[in-house]
Amino acid sequence: MSDNTIKLLLVEDQQLVREGLKGLLALHEDIRLIGEASDGAEALELLAREQPDVILSDMRMPRLDGIGLIRALAARALKIPVVLLTTFDDTSAFDEAVRAGARGFLLKAISPDTLVQALRDVVGGSTALRPLLTERMERAPVERAFAATPEPEPLSPKELQVLRLVASGRSNTEIAALLGNSEGVIKNHCSAVFAKMGVRDRTQAVLRAIDLGWI
């Protein structure tokens, strides 16, 4: 088995969907399913025995859903990236996922190749926040609620680093700790990023960054 094999935990409450995903993932030699769970609570039990590289989870489930799972991982200091799957093509679902710290947010209507590549990207340290939702927003720019200039002022390397950490769902306090800066310095960086990108808040910054291919 290759050292590059991705160990994945699958969390999905609908058995038919879960079996379909398992069959899809089995077609790719670099992805190894090390466990499956019907909800977030069961996934946490499995994590006591297994350490996956990434978790692929449904967003809406009974007991503990995907958002709750991400928060539970953070509370336990388990830095395992989570990719959320959802059928909800709306901005509120995307906003909720980004705020919680999801490293990936994908609609179930995506192609199998897109899903697999997203898992690889997330394990590699990137984000996969490119749902069909983004395409819909491109067709209806009025929903963006920010002044999306064609060529915004470039970000400095430090500002881009902060933006990518914002996209991963981290708070200013967490970013400050990671980068060795004060929270005030990070707030100033965020303000500069928002001004350059023509956005009002963190969610709009992430959406705009996705459009620009910055994350």
Phi, psi and omega in degrees: 000136183292146176294343181271006180297134179267121177271122188237139172252126182257128181234111183204129185278337181269116187299321181297317178293319181298316180296322178296318178294321179299317179296321178295312183294331181294343180282352185244117187294337183272003178240125180239120178283117182256356178179160177220148183218154181268350175195178184296325180296317178293325179297320179297324177296319180294328182292345175289341182245334183235150179236092180284162174278334182203152176244128173256115189227142169296149181279319184251115179214157175290168184060265181243116184273186184297320178296315178297325178296316179300316181292324178293322177297317179297320180295331180265007181058034177263110185268066179253120181294144181239130173253122182263138173251138181214155173263357186270107180268073180213160184292328183294322178294318178297315180300315181297318181294316181295317180297324182288335180109019177297134177276342177217147177217112187226143174278147182293349180277359181291165179283155177304319180296322179295319180297312182296318179295325178297318178298317179297318181296316182294317178297329179281359177105359180267181173250161178227070182251060184231065179280171173300338176307317181297320178296320179296322180292328177293328178281341181228074186297343179299333181287346184291322179062032172209158183279094184274091178289146183303318182231085180294160178300132182301147176273151173288162178306320181291319179295321178294322177298315178296317180300317181293327176288324174300317180296334179279000175093007182281146178281169177301321180297316180294319179296318179301317180294320181293323186263356179072030178245169173281160179297326178298320178297318179294320177300319178295319177298316180298318179299319179294319178299313181299318182296316181294325184272349180072038181237169184258330187211183186295317182297315179296324178298318179295315179299316180294320179297323176297315178303320184276352181075023181278338178225000000 
